[in-house]
Every structure is written in structure tokens, then in C-alpha cells.
Amino acid sequence: MIDAVTIKEVKLQLGKLCKQKRQGYEISQEDLAEALGLSRFTIQKFENGKNATIDTALKIANHFDLLESFYQALKDLESSNDIKSLY
């Protein structure tokens, strides 16, 4: 049996990271939403692992200075030649 990570699990983990960072900086969902030009409801849904768009994820990553780390992780995956085709 393949032990695969699901999209839902990744969305939940992204939401946890967002909430952890937001609380670490002691800012509210409303404050984060305003800083990103989003609604508080969007941040709430993101933190709950629902309706996480790539655009929202990248805005949040950028806000918490994680964008470069995300980008580097992607570049590392690309250069490792460990990507297997699904076809």
C-alpha cells in the first residue's frame, strides 16, 4: 500500500503554519487579512485547511518571509532529478 500525502493534509498543514506564524507575531486574522488585501474569512478558511488557493498561500508565505524557502525547496526538487513521471 502506498502511503501518499493527500491534498487535504497539505492544506491543513499550510493552515497550521499560517496560524502558528500569525499567533507568533501576535496579529489577528483581521490584521493579516488587511495586510494582504484579503478578507478575514479567507484567512479563517485558509487556517482551517479549506479553499487554500496557491495565490493565498504565496501571499501568506511572502508576508512571513517564507517565500524564498518555498522557492528553494522547489528548485531543490527540480535539480534532484528525482521527479517521477505519472505516465
Beta strands, then each sheet from edge to edge (+ up, - down):
end
